């Protein structure tokens, strides 16, 4: 048995997997690290989660997401952005309410959706603030709001007031709201003209985070 309490990008796990005659356990506080290892095990070694390996500590229910928020709000934000296929913001501190971005291709080039994640009480003011950020950010046409609580009618009205984006004759809401329940139970994601995910892009460092 090989145990790596700080598995990071997974070097020890991959080396153990290559040897083939030992089992392994890896731990890391960064949800992004676990996500990268999970994808690498699936793509490089053709291992299936739940059959060949198990992951503990990543929320799979609203209750688990609430516990993560109470334990570490930053990791909660990071997890939520990753869960919808976005790129989490690397830095802590003053971020103008932006916790991540989703990138998509458009005719003028690469465009983005800013993502804001809130675990506490939310209201239409948070949505309007996000709209202001969206309108001031370069190469940003859309915004996504993720909330632990269910969005109110006033929040949805504020989002709808932002209008739609039309691309290839298809209209997309400029501002979209998803609750954690909708993400986990209804398997919903933000709708954009296309999506450049972590498995396709060359890496977060290549994108303007």
C-alpha positions as CSV (number, residue, x, y, z in Angstrom):
1,X,0.0,0.0,0.0
2,X,1.3,3.4,-1.0
3,X,-0.1,6.5,0.8
4,X,0.5,10.0,-0.3
5,X,-1.1,12.6,2.0
6,X,-0.3,15.5,-0.3
7,X,-0.9,13.9,-3.7
8,X,-1.0,17.2,-5.7
9,X,-1.0,16.5,-9.4
10,X,-0.9,12.7,-8.8
11,X,2.7,11.8,-9.6
12,X,3.0,9.1,-6.8
13,X,-0.4,7.7,-7.8
14,X,0.5,7.4,-11.4
15,X,3.9,5.8,-10.6
16,X,2.2,3.3,-8.3
17,X,-0.4,2.6,-11.1
18,X,2.4,1.9,-13.5
19,X,4.1,-0.6,-11.2
20,X,0.8,-2.4,-11.1
21,X,1.3,-4.7,-8.0
22,X,0.4,-2.2,-5.3
23,X,-2.6,-0.3,-4.1
24,X,-2.6,3.4,-3.3
25,X,-4.4,6.1,-1.3
26,X,-4.0,9.8,-2.1
27,X,-5.2,12.9,-0.2
28,X,-5.2,16.6,-1.0
29,X,-7.0,19.6,0.2
30,X,-7.4,21.1,-3.3
31,X,-10.5,19.9,-5.1
32,X,-8.9,20.9,-8.4
33,X,-6.0,18.4,-7.7
34,X,-8.6,15.6,-7.2
35,X,-10.4,16.5,-10.3
36,X,-7.2,16.4,-12.4
37,X,-6.2,13.0,-11.0
38,X,-9.7,11.6,-11.6
39,X,-9.6,12.7,-15.2
40,X,-6.1,11.4,-15.7
41,X,-7.0,8.0,-14.2
42,X,-10.0,7.8,-16.6
43,X,-8.2,9.0,-19.7
44,X,-4.7,7.5,-19.4
45,X,-5.4,4.3,-17.4
46,X,-9.0,3.7,-18.4
47,X,-10.0,3.4,-14.8
48,X,-13.7,4.0,-13.8
49,X,-14.7,5.9,-10.7
50,X,-16.8,3.7,-8.5
51,X,-15.4,0.5,-9.9
52,X,-11.6,0.9,-10.0
53,X,-11.2,3.7,-7.5
54,X,-13.4,5.8,-5.2
55,X,-13.3,9.5,-4.2
56,X,-14.4,10.7,-0.8
57,X,-14.8,14.3,0.3
58,X,-16.2,15.8,-3.0
59,X,-19.9,16.8,-2.5
60,X,-22.5,14.7,-4.2
61,X,-25.5,16.1,-2.4
62,X,-26.8,19.4,-1.3
63,X,-26.2,18.5,2.3
64,X,-22.5,17.7,1.6
65,X,-22.2,21.0,-0.4
66,X,-23.5,22.9,2.7
67,X,-20.9,21.2,4.9
68,X,-18.2,22.1,2.5
69,X,-19.3,25.7,2.5
70,X,-19.3,25.9,6.3
71,X,-15.9,24.3,6.4
72,X,-14.1,26.2,3.6
73,X,-16.0,28.8,1.6
74,X,-13.2,29.2,-0.9
75,X,-13.1,25.4,-1.6
76,X,-16.9,25.5,-2.0
77,X,-16.6,28.2,-4.6
78,X,-13.8,26.3,-6.4
79,X,-15.8,23.0,-6.4
80,X,-19.0,24.7,-7.7
81,X,-17.1,26.4,-10.6
82,X,-15.5,23.1,-11.5
83,X,-18.8,21.3,-11.2
84,X,-20.3,23.3,-14.1
85,X,-17.2,22.9,-16.2
86,X,-15.6,26.3,-15.5
87,X,-12.1,27.5,-14.6
88,X,-11.9,28.6,-10.9
89,X,-10.2,31.9,-10.1
90,X,-6.8,31.2,-8.8
91,X,-6.4,34.1,-6.4
92,X,-8.1,34.8,-3.1
93,X,-8.9,38.3,-2.1
94,X,-10.5,41.2,-4.1
95,X,-12.1,39.5,-7.1
96,X,-15.1,41.7,-7.7
97,X,-17.4,38.8,-6.9
98,X,-15.9,36.7,-9.7
99,X,-15.1,33.1,-8.7
100,X,-14.4,31.6,-12.1
101,X,-15.0,31.7,-15.8
102,X,-16.4,29.6,-18.6
103,X,-14.9,30.1,-22.1
104,X,-16.5,29.6,-25.4
105,X,-15.7,30.1,-29.1
106,X,-17.5,32.8,-31.0
107,X,-16.9,34.4,-34.4
108,X,-14.9,37.3,-33.0
109,X,-12.7,34.9,-31.0
110,X,-12.7,33.5,-27.5
111,X,-15.4,35.0,-25.2
112,X,-16.2,34.3,-21.6
113,X,-18.9,33.9,-19.0
114,X,-18.0,35.2,-15.5
115,X,-19.2,33.0,-12.6
116,X,-20.1,34.1,-9.1
117,X,-20.8,31.5,-6.3
118,X,-22.6,32.4,-3.1
119,X,-23.2,30.0,-0.2
120,X,-25.0,32.4,2.1
121,X,-28.2,34.5,1.8
122,X,-28.7,35.8,-1.7
123,X,-30.9,38.4,-3.4
124,X,-31.4,40.4,-6.6
125,X,-28.7,42.8,-5.5
126,X,-26.1,40.1,-6.0
127,X,-27.4,39.4,-9.5
128,X,-27.4,43.1,-10.5
129,X,-23.8,43.4,-9.1
130,X,-22.8,40.5,-11.3
131,X,-24.4,42.1,-14.3
132,X,-22.3,45.2,-13.7
133,X,-19.2,43.1,-13.5
134,X,-20.1,41.3,-16.8
135,X,-20.7,44.6,-18.6
136,X,-17.3,46.0,-17.4
137,X,-15.2,42.9,-18.1
138,X,-13.4,42.7,-21.5
139,X,-14.4,39.8,-23.8
140,X,-17.3,38.9,-21.5
141,X,-20.8,38.5,-22.8
142,X,-22.5,36.3,-20.2
143,X,-22.6,35.7,-16.5
144,X,-23.5,32.7,-14.3
145,X,-24.7,32.8,-10.7
146,X,-24.5,29.7,-8.5
147,X,-26.3,29.8,-5.2
148,X,-26.6,27.3,-2.3
149,X,-30.1,28.5,-1.7
150,X,-32.9,28.3,-4.3
151,X,-33.1,31.6,-6.3
152,X,-36.0,33.9,-5.6
153,X,-38.4,35.2,-8.2
154,X,-36.8,38.7,-7.8
155,X,-33.4,37.2,-8.5
156,X,-34.7,35.4,-11.7
157,X,-36.4,38.7,-12.8
158,X,-33.1,40.6,-12.4
159,X,-31.3,37.9,-14.5
160,X,-34.0,38.0,-17.2
161,X,-33.8,41.8,-17.4
162,X,-30.2,41.4,-18.7
163,X,-31.6,40.1,-22.0
164,X,-30.3,37.5,-24.4
165,X,-27.2,36.8,-26.5
166,X,-27.8,35.6,-30.1
167,X,-25.2,33.4,-31.8
168,X,-25.8,31.4,-35.0
169,X,-29.5,32.3,-34.8
170,X,-29.7,30.7,-31.3
171,X,-30.6,32.9,-28.3
172,X,-28.9,32.4,-24.9
173,X,-29.8,34.2,-21.6
174,X,-27.0,36.6,-20.9
175,X,-27.3,36.0,-17.1
176,X,-28.2,32.5,-15.8
177,X,-28.8,31.3,-12.3
178,X,-28.3,27.7,-11.0
179,X,-28.8,26.4,-7.5
180,X,-26.6,23.7,-6.1
181,X,-29.7,21.4,-6.1
182,X,-30.2,22.0,-9.8
183,X,-26.6,21.2,-10.5
184,X,-26.4,18.0,-8.5
185,X,-29.9,16.6,-8.8
186,X,-31.1,18.0,-12.1
187,X,-27.7,17.8,-13.7
188,X,-28.0,21.3,-15.1
189,X,-25.2,23.4,-16.4
190,X,-24.9,26.9,-17.8
191,X,-25.8,27.1,-21.5
192,X,-23.3,28.8,-23.7
193,X,-22.7,28.8,-27.5
194,X,-19.8,26.3,-26.9
195,X,-17.6,25.4,-24.0
196,X,-13.8,25.0,-23.6
197,X,-13.4,22.7,-20.7
198,X,-10.4,21.6,-18.7
199,X,-10.0,18.5,-20.8
200,X,-9.8,20.5,-24.0
201,X,-7.9,23.6,-23.1
202,X,-4.2,23.7,-22.8
203,X,-4.4,24.7,-19.1
204,X,-5.6,27.4,-16.8
205,X,-2.3,29.3,-17.2
206,X,-3.1,29.7,-20.9
207,X,-6.4,31.5,-20.1
208,X,-6.9,35.0,-18.7
209,X,-7.9,34.1,-15.1
